[in-house]
Amino acid sequence: MTADTPHSGATADTTALRARWRATATAAGAAHDPDPYADRLLAAWAEPHRRYHTTAHLAHVLDRLDVLAPHAADRSAVELAAWFHDAVYRPDRSENEERSAALAERALPELGIDDSRTAEVARLVRLTVTHDPAPGDTDGEALCDADLAVLAGTPQAYAAYAAAVREEYAFVPDEAFRTGRAAVLRQLLALPRLFRTPHGAEHWEAPARDNLTAELQRLT
């Protein structure tokens, strides 16, 4: 099994995403109407400067979490973290994850989510800076694997993902982008494991490494 990914600039079915948000927020203990929060989040994910970090990426991560759900200890927290993990995104800034976590810390209590689950969601969002969960952190493993599953797409899907990333960094000159991107790819390939869940390790590790290696060869 490989993970497919949307093409550059793709968007997802917002009706389905709204319904999913409502179900997730309710399961997480929301005490207030979750729909206004869906509106705000989906508007953020649909900002015009996004090419890869779009509603299609959000839907893709949520779909992968459906596969990985048995691995997570708190599925509701992991799904909420998926919604918030790139809610704040500017490719020219380095504090996106921190600002996204802070957004969750403000929004979830307003929605009526309890403090402990809010803290777990924020922790998970911040974990996407490194994608390096500690051993036994099953929630972190599920979220990070779902977020990185794009790396394991078909060669065509991976090429679309890589092109969308380049579009988001259109303000960076070609040579600087190639150097920076190559460094990221080498860091990923140097990890002993890209995926921590049993499913990810079995189904996504090998194709992801093939895709990363092929892109690095093209860049260098």
N, C-alpha and C positions, 0 to 999 in steps of 0.2 A: 504493500500500500504506500502511495506517495501522497503528499499534501499539495493540493492545487492552490493557486493564489490568483487574485484578481489582476486584471491588466491595469496599466497606468491610468490614473484618474477615475477608476471604477467606483461606483457607488452600490450600496446594497438596498434591499427592500426595507424601507424605513417602517412600513406597517408591521412587518414581521419583527423588526428590532424593537419597536415600541411595545409590542405584545410580550416579547421576551423580557424587556426591562421591567414591565409591570409584574410579571410572574416572579422574577428574581428579587425585586424589591419587596414584594409581599412575603416571599419565603424567608427573606432576611429579617423580617419583623417590622417593616415600614408601618407607621401609624398614621401617615398622611397620604394624600393623593400623590402617587409617584409620577403621573403624566407630565407635570410641568418640568420635572427634572429630566425626563426623557427628551423633551423639547430642547432644553439647554445643552444637554450632552450631544445630541445628534447635530445640533447647529455647530457645535465646536468641531465635531468630527468631519463636518462638511465644509470647513473653511476653504476658500478658493486656492490658497497657496499649497494645499496638500495634494500630493500625487500618489504616495504609497500609504501614508497614515490616514486613510479615509474610512468611511463607514464600511467599505468592503473589507478592509483589514480587520476592523472590529468584528464583523460577522464571521470572518475566517477564524479568528481566535476563539470566538464563542463556539463555533462548530467543532474545533479541535478539543475544546474543553468538554464537549459532549462525549467525545471518545475517551478522554482522560478522567472523567468524573469519578470513577471508582477509586482512583488513586488519592483524591483530595480528602482531607479531614473535614473541611468546612466549604462545601461546594458554593454556598451562597456568597461567602467572602471572596472566593476566587473569582466568581463571575462578576461581582461588583468591581473587583480590582481590574478585571479585563475592560470594563466600561470606562474606568477612570485612567488607565495606565498611559494613554496618549491623549487624554482629553485636552491637555495644554501641550501644544506642539508648535515650535518654531525652529526650523532647521539651523538658524543662525544663533541659537542660544543653547547653553549647556545645562540649564536648570529645569528642563521640561518635566522630568520625573518628579522633582521636588515640588514644583508648582502644581502638578497633577495630584500628588498625594495631599497637598494642602487643600486643594479643592474638595477632595473626598472628605477630609477632616471637617470642612465647613458644611458641606451639603448633607452628608449622611445623618448627623444629629438633627438637622432641620427636618429631615424625612422621618425621624423617629427611630433610626437604627441605634442600637445600644452602643455604649462606649467601647466595649471589648471587641465587638465585630468591626466597628469603625477603625479602631487601632490596627486590627489585622489587615483590613483593606489597605490602609495607608502604608503599612509595612510591606505588603506585597507590591504595591505600586513602586515604592522606592527600590525594591529588589530588582526591578527591570533595568536599573542602571547597569548592573553587572551580569545579570542572568546567572548568578552563582549561589543557589540556595545551599544552606548547610545540610549535611547528611540528616535525614529524617524529617526535613521540612517538606512534607508532602504537598501542602498547599503551594509553597513556592515552586516546587518541582513541576506541578501541574501547570501553573501560570507561565513559567518560563518556557517549558516545552511547547505549550500552545502558541506562545508568541514567536518562538524560533522555528516552528514547523514550516513556515514559508520557505526556509532554506532547503527543504526536502521535496520541493515541487518537481514536476517534470522539467527537463531542460528548457522547454518553451516557456513554461510558467515562471521558472526562475529568471529567465532572461527578461520577462516582462517586469518582474519585481525589481531586478537590478536597474532597468531603464527608468522605472518610476522613482527609485531612490536618486538616480542621477538628476532627474527633473526637479526634485525637491531641492537639490543643491546646485541649481543652474547658475547661481551667483558665484560659484567657486570656479576658477579657471581650470581647464582640462588637466594640466600637469599636476596642479595641487590636488585636484580631486583624485587622480589616479594614485598619487603617493599616499594620500590619507586612506583611501578605500583599500589599497593593498595592505596597509598596516592593520586595518580592522580584520581583513580576511586572514592574515597570518596569525593574529591573536586568537581568532576563533579556531583555526586549524591546530593551534598549539594546545588547546584544551584537551585534557585526557578524555572527556566526554562532553558532547554538545547537549545531549538529552539525558535526563535523569530518571524519567519514568520508565517502567518496563516496556510499555508500548512504544515510546519514543526511541528508546535504545534499539528495539528490534526492527522497527519499520522506517525510522527517519534518519538514523545516524549515518548509514552508508550513503544514501542518495544526497544528503546534505553535504557530506565531505566531498563527494564527487563534484557537486555544483560549485562549492567554494573553491576547490582546486582549479576547476576549469575557468572560473572568473579571474582568479589570480593569474593564471597563465595568460589570459587575454590582456590583462592590464600591464603585465610586465614583459 
